[in-house]
Amino acid sequence: MANTQTQIQSDVVIRPLVEKDLPAADQVMRVAFGTYVGIPEPSTFFGDSDYANTRWRAHPKDTFVAEANGEIVGSAFVTWWGSFALFGPLTIRPDYWDRGLGRRLMEPVVDLFEQRGVKLAGLFTFPDSAKHLGLYQKFGFHPMCLTAVMSKEIEPVKSSLEWTRFSQHSEAEQKQCLGECREATDSIYEGLDLTHEIQSIQHQGLGDTVLLWRNSKLVGFAACHSGPGTEARSGTCYVKFGACKTSDRASEDFQILLAACQEFAVSVGQPRLMAGVNTARREAYYQMQRSGFRTEFLGIAMHRPSEPGWSRPGDYVIDDWR
Ligand SMILES: CC(C)(COP(=O)(O)OP(=O)(O)OC[C@H]1O[C@@H](n2cnc3c(N)ncnc32)[C@H](O)[C@@H]1OP(=O)(O)O)[C@@H](O)C(=O)NCCC(=O)NCCS
């Protein structure tokens, strides 16, 4: 067994993902998750949503593949949010599981974290899998609190909420909006910066960013994917990241942000809103429940190093790190 494993490992090359690898990497990702959760047709996992293409296009230099005999058998993605690195997904083709390839794909990723000096890295994984927790712990990730991925069927609503879409602003205004978004996230966690995510959503046409205002000052925002070919899927608007600036009125603002996201979802013809929250953000979690969100599934957040980041009571942030 040891010899076979050594042989397989030496036959596998770990290298950056290039565009022509995307169809195979996408397929491996679906089959790996579909097989792990045990659905009858593993390749249909994720339906018409997309992770491989959209994440690679956002950060084309920082995705790695494992290649064996000219075939892609695994991949690992990284997303940068300023001082924070979001890791995942990591997937290996099932016929290569338990042969050390997941571990090998983690190596260039943690090297990147070190080179870039990220303050915090995080991932979302299966809370009941000793293998997943064990693998990531080897690379310095620590299991923290559960993350609830929630959704809500929405009704058409009409209100006078003060929100705008990022895309409706002029280029000069967008620059200013990005500065205000950065100020909001920095008030929550030093260096947290969603600029690239917001711009990537716009450039790739994945959705839009809801901007919430009070007295012409930005108090919150939500970067949303919408429909097929995004991380949302048909019929769904997905809040990839949402946050309210730290203030005495953050709870009130958060309630309005949830409502604004629903208005946005209705305006783009999506009947369902999906949003995840780490349960350590107690107030935000309970507030979402009270607003009619129901948990669809749970994951666990793992942090490197083991510090809470913005998953603390009083943090009004939506994200799930899938
Ligand atoms: C999770 C996944 C990427 C792991 O890839 P892999 O190539 O099978 O993993 P590896 O063989 O490199 O490493 C698995 C590690 O888990 C460890 N592990 C396994 N069972 C364990 C247990 N019960 N307790 C602790 N650690 C355990 C192994 O020890 C191994 O590390 P080692 O070889 O240093 O001992 C792969 O199984 C996969 O694609 N799964 C489906 C998709 C998925 O779940 N992706 C991750 C989403 S967060």
The ligand as a MOL file (V3000), in Angstrom:
LIG
                    3D

  0  0  0     0  0            999 V3000
M  V30 BEGIN CTAB
M  V30 COUNTS 48 50 0 0 0
M  V30 BEGIN ATOM
M  V30 1 C -11.7910 15.8870 1.3920 0
M  V30 2 C -10.8720 15.4780 0.2460 0
M  V30 3 C -10.4900 16.7060 -0.5450 0
M  V30 4 C -9.6270 14.8640 0.8780 0
M  V30 5 O -8.7400 14.4820 -0.1540 0
M  V30 6 P -7.8740 13.1420 -0.0320 0
M  V30 7 O -6.9060 13.1560 -1.1600 0
M  V30 8 O -8.7880 11.9980 0.0870 0
M  V30 9 O -7.1310 13.3970 1.3540 0
M  V30 10 P -5.6720 12.9480 1.7750 0
M  V30 11 O -5.4990 11.5210 1.4290 0
M  V30 12 O -4.6400 13.8960 1.2300 0
M  V30 13 O -5.6660 13.2570 3.3140 0
M  V30 14 C -6.6630 12.8460 4.1490 0
M  V30 15 C -6.1440 13.1100 5.5340 0
M  V30 16 O -7.2380 12.9910 6.4400 0
M  V30 17 C -6.7680 12.2940 7.5490 0
M  V30 18 N -7.8180 11.5300 8.1650 0
M  V30 19 C -8.5660 10.5810 7.6260 0
M  V30 20 N -9.3950 10.0850 8.5520 0
M  V30 21 C -9.1350 10.7600 9.6900 0
M  V30 22 C -9.6460 10.6790 11.0140 0
M  V30 23 N -10.5770 9.7950 11.3370 0
M  V30 24 N -9.1770 11.5380 11.9370 0
M  V30 25 C -8.2110 12.4290 11.6260 0
M  V30 26 N -7.6720 12.5260 10.3970 0
M  V30 27 C -8.1370 11.6820 9.4460 0
M  V30 28 C -5.7650 11.3080 7.0010 0
M  V30 29 O -4.9370 10.9550 8.0270 0
M  V30 30 C -5.1130 12.0640 5.8970 0
M  V30 31 O -3.9350 12.6690 6.3240 0
M  V30 32 P -2.5580 11.7940 6.3180 0
M  V30 33 O -2.4840 11.1100 4.9960 0
M  V30 34 O -1.5030 12.8320 6.5400 0
M  V30 35 O -2.6760 10.8450 7.4440 0
M  V30 36 C -11.5420 14.4450 -0.6780 0
M  V30 37 O -11.8920 13.3390 0.0690 0
M  V30 38 C -12.7630 14.9650 -1.4170 0
M  V30 39 O -12.6660 15.4540 -2.5240 0
M  V30 40 N -13.9640 14.8270 -0.7820 0
M  V30 41 C -15.2140 15.2520 -1.3850 0
M  V30 42 C -15.3080 16.7570 -1.5270 0
M  V30 43 C -15.0450 17.4240 -0.2170 0
M  V30 44 O -15.5910 17.0470 0.8060 0
M  V30 45 N -14.1920 18.4530 -0.2420 0
M  V30 46 C -13.8350 19.2010 0.9210 0
M  V30 47 C -14.8440 20.2300 1.1880 0
M  V30 48 S -14.4150 21.2120 2.5790 0
M  V30 END ATOM
M  V30 BEGIN BOND
M  V30 1 1 1 2
M  V30 2 1 2 3
M  V30 3 1 2 4
M  V30 4 1 2 36
M  V30 5 1 4 5
M  V30 6 1 5 6
M  V30 7 2 6 7
M  V30 8 1 6 8
M  V30 9 1 6 9
M  V30 10 1 9 10
M  V30 11 2 10 11
M  V30 12 1 10 12
M  V30 13 1 10 13
M  V30 14 1 13 14
M  V30 15 1 14 15
M  V30 16 1 15 16
M  V30 17 1 15 30
M  V30 18 1 16 17
M  V30 19 1 17 18
M  V30 20 1 17 28
M  V30 21 1 18 19
M  V30 22 1 18 27
M  V30 23 2 19 20
M  V30 24 1 20 21
M  V30 25 1 21 22
M  V30 26 2 21 27
M  V30 27 1 22 23
M  V30 28 2 22 24
M  V30 29 1 24 25
M  V30 30 2 25 26
M  V30 31 1 26 27
M  V30 32 1 28 29
M  V30 33 1 28 30
M  V30 34 1 30 31
M  V30 35 1 31 32
M  V30 36 2 32 33
M  V30 37 1 32 34
M  V30 38 1 32 35
M  V30 39 1 36 37
M  V30 40 1 36 38
M  V30 41 2 38 39
M  V30 42 1 38 40
M  V30 43 1 40 41
M  V30 44 1 41 42
M  V30 45 1 42 43
M  V30 46 2 43 44
M  V30 47 1 43 45
M  V30 48 1 45 46
M  V30 49 1 46 47
M  V30 50 1 47 48
M  V30 END BOND
M  V30 END CTAB
M  END
